[in-house]
Amino acid sequence: MAKAKVAVLISGSGTNMAALLYASRAEDCPYEIVLVAANDPEAKGLGLAAAEGVETFALSHKGMKRAEHDAAMDAAIRASGAQWVALAGYMRILTADFVAGWEGRMVNIHPSLLPKYTGLHTHERAIEAGDSHGGVTVHLVTAELDDGPVLGQTPVAILPGDTADSLASRVLIAEHQLYSRCLADLVTRENRPEWLLERVRERALALPESDETVSHGMACFGIVKGKKFAYFSADHHGDGRIALLVKISGADEQAMLIEQDEARFFRPAYFGDGWIAIRLDLGDTDWDGVAEWLSRSWKAVAPRKLAGLMAAADQF
């Protein structure tokens, strides 16, 4: 399987970038670093990256509007072919547009146990508060500073007599251990059946009167005491594919969908012309589109009264 391509943004020495880079050299690591970019052309991490044969890009933010600088950084990242972005000591607050462009695909590391101590001076604040532990958090990036879903945390004990510097030195060791593991987990989750099933489950069970059971060895979703409207297939009958099976109008629509995108759509074995399989393991799943497919399939089997109530609710 091809390795996921990652761009790393730094502002200084780039020790976390180095940890990610050297972890990526392991044969079984699922990602590779294709770009190291900095907002300071003098950032020491750039020299290390270049010495290790990694493409670099540097553009000072001084004298530039934030949106213009972010746009230039974004262009460099995309030109490198990166699919993911890892912030590693990147000391810039990113614009909402930049963050939105990498939604779900940009990760950050922060030296505290979030949600505690967002921002700067995290170690001082943990010591002053009398906490038993400091630590580190890896999280997805959102428009809010040091916010976003947590991907992993490592607590680090605060010892008697600790200073901000002594605590920081131990937290840094934890950072180097945690970041590569979380990044590896993130870039592979879109191919893991349990993660994909949970995304389907959230959307299917949000539909009225829906429940989940197991049928033919697959998780399936239906109307309570009624018909099934979706199945989750993971390597069913050894086909090597992970897919959502939903109801459609018939053979003509099935043939049209497969002709339009044969990599994504296929005829599910043993299900007939009234179903289509939609692959979820291609790494580019449109989850809003999945929700629409599930809703349409639900409507195809829902009792008329229940479907009518939902249609009436949709008008408000």
C-alpha positions as CSV (number, residue, x, y, z in Angstrom):
1,M,0.0,0.0,0.0
2,A,1.3,3.5,-0.9
3,K,2.4,5.6,2.0
4,A,0.3,8.7,3.0
5,K,2.1,11.9,2.0
6,V,2.5,14.4,4.9
7,A,3.7,18.0,4.9
8,V,5.2,19.3,8.2
9,L,5.0,23.0,9.2
10,I,7.7,24.3,11.6
11,S,8.9,27.6,12.9
12,G,12.1,26.6,14.7
13,S,14.4,23.7,15.5
14,G,11.9,21.1,14.3
15,T,12.5,18.4,16.9
16,N,9.0,17.0,16.5
17,M,9.4,17.2,12.7
18,A,12.6,15.2,13.1
19,A,10.8,12.6,15.3
20,L,8.1,12.2,12.6
21,L,10.7,12.0,9.8
22,Y,12.8,9.3,11.4
23,A,9.7,7.3,12.4
24,S,8.7,7.5,8.8
25,R,11.8,5.7,7.7
26,A,10.6,2.4,9.4
27,E,9.5,0.0,6.7
28,D,6.0,-0.5,8.3
29,C,5.3,3.2,8.8
30,P,2.2,4.2,6.8
31,Y,3.3,7.8,6.1
32,E,6.2,9.7,4.5
33,I,7.3,13.3,4.8
34,V,7.2,15.0,1.4
35,L,7.7,18.6,2.5
36,V,8.9,20.6,5.5
37,A,7.8,24.2,5.3
38,A,8.5,27.1,7.6
39,N,7.4,30.7,8.1
40,D,11.0,31.6,9.0
41,P,13.7,31.0,6.4
42,E,16.3,30.7,9.3
43,A,14.4,27.9,11.0
44,K,17.0,25.2,11.9
45,G,14.7,22.4,11.1
46,L,14.9,23.3,7.4
47,G,18.6,22.4,7.3
48,L,18.0,19.0,8.9
49,A,15.1,18.2,6.5
50,A,17.2,19.2,3.5
51,A,20.1,17.0,4.7
52,E,17.7,14.1,4.9
53,G,16.6,14.6,1.4
54,V,13.2,16.1,2.1
55,E,11.9,19.0,0.0
56,T,11.7,22.3,1.9
57,F,9.9,25.6,1.5
58,A,10.3,28.8,3.5
59,L,8.5,32.1,3.4
60,S,8.7,34.7,6.0
61,H,5.4,36.0,7.2
62,K,6.8,39.4,7.9
63,G,5.2,42.2,5.9
64,M,2.5,39.8,4.6
65,K,-1.1,39.7,5.4
66,R,-2.0,36.5,7.3
67,A,-4.4,35.3,4.5
68,E,-1.8,35.9,1.8
69,H,0.9,34.0,3.7
70,D,-1.5,31.1,4.5
71,A,-2.4,31.0,0.8
72,A,1.2,30.7,-0.2
73,M,1.9,28.0,2.3
74,D,-1.2,26.1,1.2
75,A,-0.1,26.3,-2.5
76,A,3.4,24.9,-1.6
77,I,1.8,22.1,0.4
78,R,-0.5,21.1,-2.4
79,A,2.2,21.3,-5.0
80,S,4.2,18.8,-2.9
81,G,1.4,16.2,-3.3
82,A,0.8,16.1,0.5
83,Q,-2.5,14.6,1.6
84,W,-2.1,15.5,5.3
85,V,-0.5,18.4,7.3
86,A,1.3,18.1,10.6
87,L,2.0,21.2,12.7
88,A,5.2,20.8,14.6
89,G,6.0,23.9,16.5
90,Y,4.4,26.1,13.9
91,M,4.0,29.4,15.7
92,R,1.3,31.0,13.5
93,I,-2.4,31.2,14.1
94,L,-4.0,29.9,10.9
95,T,-6.9,31.5,9.1
96,A,-10.2,29.8,9.1
97,D,-10.0,29.3,5.3
98,F,-6.6,27.5,5.6
99,V,-8.0,25.3,8.3
100,A,-11.2,24.5,6.4
101,G,-9.1,23.5,3.4
102,W,-7.5,20.7,5.5
103,E,-10.5,19.8,7.7
104,G,-9.9,16.4,9.2
105,R,-6.4,16.2,7.6
106,M,-4.4,18.6,9.7
107,V,-3.0,17.6,13.1
108,N,-1.2,19.5,15.9
109,I,0.8,18.6,19.0
110,H,0.4,20.7,22.1
111,P,2.4,20.5,25.4
112,S,-0.4,20.1,27.8
113,L,-3.3,17.8,28.6
114,L,-5.9,19.6,26.7
115,P,-8.4,21.1,27.3
116,K,-6.1,22.4,30.1
117,Y,-3.7,25.2,29.3
118,T,-4.3,26.2,25.7
119,G,-1.9,28.7,24.3
120,L,1.6,29.5,25.7
121,H,3.5,28.9,29.0
122,T,1.8,25.5,29.6
123,H,4.4,24.1,31.9
124,E,4.5,27.1,34.2
125,R,0.7,27.1,34.4
126,A,0.6,23.4,35.3
127,I,3.2,23.8,38.0
128,E,1.6,26.9,39.4
129,A,-1.8,25.2,39.6
130,G,-0.3,22.3,41.6
131,D,-1.2,19.7,39.0
132,S,0.2,16.2,39.5
133,H,0.9,15.8,35.8
134,G,1.7,17.9,32.8
135,G,1.7,16.2,29.4
136,V,1.1,16.4,25.7
137,T,-1.9,16.2,23.4
138,V,-2.1,15.4,19.7
139,H,-5.4,16.7,18.1
140,L,-7.0,17.5,14.9
141,V,-6.9,21.2,14.0
142,T,-10.0,23.3,14.0
143,A,-10.4,27.1,13.7
144,E,-10.3,27.4,17.5
145,L,-6.9,27.6,19.1
146,D,-5.6,24.3,20.5
147,D,-9.1,22.8,20.0
148,G,-10.3,19.9,17.9
149,P,-10.8,16.1,18.6
150,V,-8.1,14.6,20.7
151,L,-6.2,11.8,19.0
152,G,-3.9,10.9,21.8
153,Q,-2.5,12.1,25.1
154,T,0.5,11.2,27.3
155,P,0.6,12.4,31.0
156,V,4.0,13.3,32.4
157,A,4.5,13.5,36.2
158,I,5.4,16.8,37.7
159,L,8.3,16.1,40.2
160,P,9.1,18.0,43.4
161,G,11.2,21.0,42.5
162,D,10.3,20.9,38.8
163,T,10.8,24.1,36.8
164,A,9.1,24.8,33.5
165,D,12.3,23.9,31.7
166,S,12.8,20.6,33.5
167,L,9.2,19.6,33.0
168,A,9.4,20.7,29.3
169,S,12.4,18.4,28.7
170,R,10.5,15.3,29.8
171,V,7.3,16.4,28.0
172,L,9.4,16.7,24.8
173,I,10.4,13.0,25.1
174,A,6.7,12.1,25.4
175,E,5.9,14.4,22.4
176,H,8.5,12.5,20.2
177,Q,6.9,9.2,21.2
178,L,3.3,10.1,20.8
179,Y,3.2,12.2,17.6
180,S,4.3,9.6,15.2
181,R,2.0,7.0,16.6
182,C,-1.0,9.3,16.4
183,L,-0.1,10.4,12.9
184,A,0.3,6.8,11.7
185,D,-3.1,5.9,13.3
186,L,-4.8,8.9,11.7
187,V,-3.6,8.3,8.1
188,T,-4.7,4.7,8.2
189,R,-8.1,5.0,9.9
190,E,-10.0,5.6,6.7
191,N,-9.1,2.0,5.7
192,R,-10.1,0.4,9.0
193,P,-13.5,-1.3,9.1
194,E,-14.2,-0.4,12.7
195,W,-13.7,3.3,12.0
196,L,-15.7,3.3,8.8
197,L,-18.5,1.4,10.4
198,E,-18.8,3.9,13.2
199,R,-19.1,6.7,10.7
200,V,-21.9,4.8,8.9
201,R,-23.5,3.9,12.3
202,E,-23.7,7.6,13.4
203,R,-25.6,8.5,10.2
204,A,-27.8,5.5,9.9
205,L,-29.0,5.6,13.5
206,A,-29.8,9.3,13.3
207,L,-32.7,8.4,11.0
208,P,-36.1,7.9,12.6
209,E,-37.0,4.5,14.1
210,S,-33.8,2.9,12.9
211,D,-31.9,0.1,14.6
212,E,-28.8,-2.0,14.0
213,T,-28.6,-5.8,13.8
214,V,-26.3,-8.4,12.2
215,S,-27.5,-10.2,9.1
216,H,-25.5,-12.5,6.7
217,G,-22.4,-11.7,8.8
218,M,-22.7,-8.0,8.2
219,A,-23.9,-5.0,10.3
220,C,-27.2,-3.9,8.9
221,F,-29.6,-1.1,9.6
222,G,-33.3,-1.1,9.3
223,I,-36.6,0.3,10.5
224,V,-37.5,-1.1,13.9
225,K,-39.6,-4.2,13.3
226,G,-39.4,-3.4,9.6
227,K,-37.3,-3.7,6.5
228,K,-33.5,-3.2,6.1
229,F,-32.2,-0.1,4.3
230,A,-28.4,-0.5,4.6
231,Y,-25.6,-3.1,5.1
232,F,-22.0,-2.6,6.0
233,S,-19.8,-5.0,4.0
234,A,-16.1,-5.6,5.1
235,D,-14.3,-8.1,2.8
236,H,-17.6,-9.9,2.4
237,H,-17.1,-13.2,0.6
238,G,-13.4,-12.3,0.4
239,D,-13.8,-9.4,-2.1
240,G,-11.2,-7.2,-0.3
241,R,-13.5,-4.2,-0.3
242,I,-15.3,-2.2,2.4
243,A,-18.6,-0.8,1.2
244,L,-22.0,0.5,2.2
245,L,-24.9,-1.3,0.5
246,V,-28.1,0.8,0.0
247,K,-31.3,0.5,-2.0
248,I,-31.7,2.0,-5.4
249,S,-34.5,2.1,-8.0
250,G,-33.4,-0.9,-10.0
251,A,-31.1,-2.3,-12.7
252,D,-30.9,0.8,-14.8
253,E,-29.7,3.0,-12.0
254,Q,-27.3,0.3,-10.8
255,A,-25.8,0.1,-14.3
256,M,-25.6,3.9,-14.6
257,L,-23.8,4.3,-11.3
258,I,-21.2,1.6,-12.1
259,E,-20.6,3.0,-15.5
260,Q,-20.1,6.5,-14.1
261,D,-17.6,5.4,-11.4
262,E,-16.7,1.7,-11.5
263,A,-14.0,2.1,-8.9
264,R,-16.5,3.3,-6.3
265,F,-19.8,1.5,-7.2
266,F,-20.3,-2.2,-7.7
267,R,-23.1,-4.7,-7.8
268,P,-23.2,-6.5,-4.4
269,A,-23.2,-10.2,-4.6
270,Y,-26.5,-11.9,-3.8
271,F,-28.4,-8.6,-3.4
272,G,-29.9,-8.2,-6.8
273,D,-30.7,-5.2,-9.0
274,G,-32.3,-3.1,-6.2
275,W,-29.1,-2.5,-4.3
276,I,-25.8,-0.7,-5.0
277,A,-22.5,-1.1,-3.1
278,I,-20.5,2.1,-2.5
279,R,-16.9,1.7,-1.5
280,L,-15.8,3.5,1.6
281,D,-12.1,2.5,1.6
282,L,-10.8,4.7,-1.2
283,G,-9.7,7.5,1.2
284,D,-11.9,10.2,-0.3
285,T,-15.4,9.3,1.1
286,D,-18.0,12.1,0.9
287,W,-19.7,11.6,4.3
288,D,-22.4,14.1,3.5
289,G,-23.1,12.0,0.4
290,V,-23.2,8.9,2.5
291,A,-25.8,10.5,4.7
292,E,-27.9,11.3,1.7
293,W,-27.7,7.7,0.3
294,L,-28.7,6.4,3.7
295,S,-31.7,8.8,3.9
296,R,-32.8,7.9,0.4
297,S,-32.6,4.2,1.2
298,W,-34.4,4.7,4.5
299,K,-37.2,6.4,2.6
300,A,-37.5,3.5,0.2
301,V,-38.4,1.1,3.0
302,A,-40.1,3.3,5.6
303,P,-43.8,2.9,6.2
304,R,-45.8,5.6,4.4
305,K,-46.9,7.2,7.6
306,L,-43.3,7.4,9.0
307,A,-41.9,8.7,5.7
308,G,-44.6,11.3,5.6
309,L,-43.7,12.5,9.1
310,M,-40.1,12.8,8.1
311,A,-41.0,14.7,4.9
312,A,-43.1,17.1,6.9
313,A,-40.3,17.7,9.4
314,D,-37.8,18.4,6.5
315,Q,-40.0,21.4,5.5
316,F,-39.2,23.2,8.7
